[in-house]
């Protein structure tokens, strides 16, 4: 038995002082922080570091959302650029909190202060997009995810702005396509399925930033998520509130936003 609190979608402004209510979290064994914490990744990390310092006996898991992985204005130099940056920081920064885990597409066995083990798997939670209405460029995926860049004007993956001359303008962003989203879904589903079927010590906790139960960012799309069965495990999402809903055998929770009510959630596992 252990207790969990969930934080997501705070959207702290860069120069904004953190509201006191966001520092006052319940006395729990594990805190899941599930993306879109600050409007820039550095702001989110500051908040997370401050929480880890204030609650040193509590274990924290930071799963990254749109803002952390696909920061506006950032063109990745290599695949999964931001993920590599987060991992390097945890290895090289001597001030990195000892009670903080940042995990991407892998599981971590986390020993809690009461001796119990949480087997936590973090992922973005890409769906398989079967179909969509309207233009692909209007979807949340194309609007927010730059997957690569190129300086090749003839690259079929780029879209030149209207009126642009056929001359080199530096690197062009390559935005996520439907095929790319579906490929990410396949990668994550394979990893999550292997984790689900591998019996280990501890209680399983699946964390996905995209909310498979109710995500208001997915509009005019027919999608499918991971067909897994956690058998009374815990599944954490973001974006829209969901409290203790049964979903594919798991207990599903999502606790976005600020305020005393959001900061009062305690989940018993």
FENTA-V558672 format. One record per pair of residues at least 6 apart in sequence whose C-alpha atoms are under 8 Angstrom apart, sorted by the first residue. I is the first residue (numbers start at 1). GAP is how many residues later the second one is. If there is no record, write none. Layout:
i = [I/I]
gap = [GAP/GAP]
This chain:
i = [1/1/1/2/2/2/2/2/2/2/3/3/3/3/3/3/3/4/4/4/4/4/4/4/4/4/5/5/5/5/5/5/5/5/5/5/6/6/6/6/6/6/6/6/7/7/7/7/7/7/7/7/7/8/8/8/8/8/8/8/8/8/8/9/9/9/9/9/9/9/9/9/9/10/10/10/10/10/10/11/11/11/11/12/12/12/12/12/12/13/13/13/13/14/14/14/14/18/21/21/21/21/22/22/22/22/23/24/25/25/26/26/26/26/28/28/29/29/29/29/29/29/30/30/30/30/30/31/31/31/31/32/32/32/32/33/33/33/33/34/34/34/34/34/34/34/34/34/35/35/35/35/35/35/35/35/35/36/36/36/36/36/36/37/37/37/37/38/38/39/40/40/40/41/41/41/49/49/52/52/52/52/52/52/53/56/57/57/58/58/58/59/59/59/59/59/60/60/60/61/61/61/61/62/62/62/62/63/63/63/63/63/63/63/63/63/64/64/64/65/65/66/66/68/69/69/70/70/70/70/72/75/75/75/75/76/76/76/76/76/77/77/78/79/79/83/86/87/89/90/90/103/103/104/104/104/104/105/105/105/105/105/105/105/106/106/106/106/107/107/107/107/107/108/108/108/108/109/109/109/109/109/110/110/110/110/111/111/112/116/117/117/117/118/118/118/118/119/119/119/119/119/119/120/120/120/120/121/121/121/121/121/121/122/122/122/123/123/123/123/124/124/124/125/125/125/125/125/125/125/126/126/126/126/126/126/126/127/127/127/127/127/127/127/128/128/128/128/128/128/128/129/129/129/129/129/129/129/130/130/130/130/131/131/131/132/132/132/133/133/134/136/136/136/137/139/139/140/140/141/141/141/142/142/142/143/144/145/145/146/146/146/146/147/147/147/147/148/148/148/149/149/149/149/150/150/150/150/151/151/151/151/151/152/153/153/153/157/157/158/158/158/158/185/189/192/193/196/196/196/196/203/203/204/204/204/205/205/205/205/206/206/206/206/207/207/207/208/208/208/208/209/209/209/209/210/210/210/211/211/211/211/211/212/212/213/213/214/214/215/215/215/216/216/227/228/229/229/229/230/230/230/231/231/232/232/232/233/233/233/234/234/234/234/234/235/235/235/235/236/236/236/237/237/237/237/238/238/238/239/239/239/240/240/240/241/241/241/241/242/242/242/242/243/243/243/243/244/244/244/245/245/245/246/255/255/256]
gap = [115/267/268/26/27/28/112/114/266/267/25/26/27/263/264/265/266/24/25/26/27/28/262/263/264/265/20/21/23/25/26/27/258/260/261/262/25/26/27/28/230/248/249/259/24/25/26/27/248/249/250/255/256/25/26/27/28/29/230/231/247/248/249/25/26/27/28/29/229/230/247/248/249/26/27/28/246/247/248/25/26/27/28/6/25/26/27/31/32/25/26/27/30/24/25/26/29/29/237/238/239/242/236/237/238/241/28/239/238/239/237/238/239/240/30/238/28/29/30/83/84/85/28/29/30/31/82/27/28/29/30/28/29/30/31/27/28/29/30/28/29/30/31/173/174/175/203/204/27/28/29/30/31/32/33/174/203/8/28/29/30/31/32/6/7/10/30/6/29/28/27/28/31/26/27/30/47/48/6/7/8/45/47/48/44/43/42/56/41/54/55/40/41/42/51/53/39/40/41/39/40/41/42/38/39/40/41/39/40/41/59/60/61/144/145/146/40/60/145/59/144/78/79/14/13/14/12/74/75/76/72/71/73/74/98/6/70/71/72/73/71/72/70/68/69/21/16/15/7/6/12/18/19/17/18/19/20/16/17/18/19/83/86/87/15/16/17/85/12/13/14/15/88/10/11/12/13/8/9/10/11/93/7/8/9/10/6/7/6/86/84/85/86/84/85/86/87/81/82/83/84/85/86/84/85/86/87/71/74/83/84/85/86/84/85/86/65/84/85/86/84/85/86/60/63/83/84/85/86/100/55/56/58/59/62/84/99/54/55/58/96/97/98/99/53/54/57/58/95/96/97/49/52/53/92/93/94/95/91/92/93/94/90/91/92/88/89/90/87/88/86/6/41/42/6/79/80/77/78/35/36/40/33/34/35/32/31/30/31/27/28/29/30/26/27/28/29/25/26/27/22/23/24/25/21/22/23/24/17/18/19/20/21/19/13/14/15/17/18/14/15/16/17/40/37/36/35/8/32/33/34/30/66/26/29/30/28/29/30/31/27/28/29/30/28/29/30/27/28/29/30/27/28/29/30/27/28/29/26/27/28/29/43/13/25/29/34/26/28/23/24/25/23/24/21/20/19/20/21/18/19/20/18/19/17/18/19/16/17/18/16/17/18/19/35/15/16/17/18/16/17/18/15/16/17/18/16/17/18/15/16/17/14/15/16/12/13/14/15/10/11/12/13/9/10/11/12/7/8/9/6/7/8/6/7/10/6]
